[in-house]
């Protein structure tokens, strides 16, 4: 059994991701190193080995067809936690289904909160900081001119290393599916 914590994310490497990273830099410069991402499996310790978990994920992800989600409004998880995020508006159920499918094979855990698909902008230490950041983020997001969409086609298995997260392995979706062009 491993004592490291692991998570599963999909990096957002498009104009939405750039927007979030720039906004995070402005609002909370000490978190500027974090890449924009949607969390599929929140941090957890593994029930078995990293190798076993990775094998399970590779097989399971191979059966999932890539998909897109549309983003909604800027919100916060206050009063539960001082986190500011962009909600997943359309196709959030696909992310929830993916979360539920991948919570097996040594990746099961008792999660602290119900799983809600979202794109984190930042987590602060104080509620007031989060409220102020949320107001500014809403203003900036209202001005964002690009498509508010994320295409989910690859996940990244990550391991906590001190105060940072380290990529362990990319997991392409649908490599076990026959491709079809529509």
N, C-alpha and C positions, 0 to 999 in steps of 0.2 A: 504494500500500500504506500502510495506517495504522500509526502507532506506538502508538496507544492500545490498551488491552486492553478486551475486551468479554466479557460473560457473558450467560447466559439463565437467569432464575429465575422461580419462581412464588411470589408473596408469600403468606404464611399470615396471613390477616386473620380469625381466628376465636379462640375461647378458647385453643386450643393455641398460636397465635401470641402471644397476650397473655401466656400462661404463660412461653414462651421469652424474650420480651423482658423481663419482670419478673425472671426468674432471671438473665439476662445482666446486668441492671442491678446485681443484688446481687453476683454473682460477679466481674464485670469491668466496673466503671462506665465505663471509657474506651471500651468498645464498645457502650454503651447506645444509641447513635444508629442501630445497624444494625437494619433491619426483619427480622423472622423470615421465612425463605424456604427453599424447597427449590431447590438449584442443579440446573438441567437441563444446561447447558453451563458447565463451569468456565472461569475467565478464560483468554483467548487473544487473540492479535493476529489481525486479519483478513487473508486472502489478497488481498482486493480492497477495494472501497469499502464504507463503512457503508450507503449506499443499496442496493447490490447485495445485501448480506447481509440487509438488512431486507426486500427484495423476496422473496428466497428464503424467509425465515422466515414472512412473511405468507401465502404460497401453501401452504407445508408445514403450518403450524399450522391453516389452514382445513380441511384434510382429516382432522384428528385429532379424534375424538369426546371431549368432556370425560369425566373419570373421577375416581374417588376412590381414595385409598390409606389404609391403616390403619397407625398407628405402633406400634412395639414398645418395646423397652427402651432405656435410656440406656447408651451405650457410649463407647469412646474409640478413636482410631486409634494409640495408643501401641503400640510404640515408634517408629513411622514419623513421626508428627507429634502434638504435644500438643493434639489437637482432641477436644472432648467433643460428642457428638451424640445424637439420638434416631434409631434405625434405622427404616426403612420396612419394615414387616412383611408386610402383605398388598398385593398388586398392585405390588410393587417392579419387577417385570418390565415393567410399563407405562411407568414412568419410564425404565428402561434402554432400552426400545424407542424412546421419544421422543428420548432422548439420541442414540441411534445414527442415527435418521432425520434429525436436525437438524445432524449433523456434516458437512454438505456445503455447497455453495453459498458458498464462501469462508470457511466456519467450521471447516474441517478444521484439526487441529493434533495434535501429539504431546503427549498429556496425561502429566503426571508420574506419576500413579498410576492404577490401574484405577478405573473409575467405579463408585461405590457410592452408590445413592440414600440420602440422609439429611437430617435437619433439624439444622443446626449450632446448638449452644447457644453455644459459644465456642471460640476457639483461643487458647492461652496461649503464653508464651515458654518456660516450664519444665515438664518432665515432672511434677514433684512438684505443681505448681499444678494441672495437668490431673487428676492422680489425686485430689486433694482436691476439686476441683470436680465430678468425676464422682461421687464418693460422695454429696455433698450433692444433686446433681441427681437421682440415683437415689431418694433419700429423698423429695424434693419431687414427682417424677414419680409415685411410688407413691401419693401423696396426691391427685393431680389427679383431680377428680371428673367431668370432662367427657368427651365423646366424643373418642377419640384418632384422629380422622379428618381428612383434608384433601381437599377437592374441588378438583381441578385443572381450571380452566376458562379461565384467562388466564395467559399468560406475559408477562414484562417483559424486553425487550432493554435491557441496561444497559452504560454506558461508565465506565471508571475515570477519575476526575478527581482527581489528587493521591492523598490517602488516603481518598477517598470514592467511592461509586458513584452515578452519575447516571442516572435513568430516561431512556431514549431513546424507546421506543415500546411501548405495550401490544399484545399479540398474542392476540386471543381465539381459543380453540380451537373448531373445528367450524363456523365461519361459512360454510364451503363445503359443509356437510352439510345434508341435509334433516332437520329436527327431527321426532322421533317421540316421542309420549308413551306410556309403558308403564303 
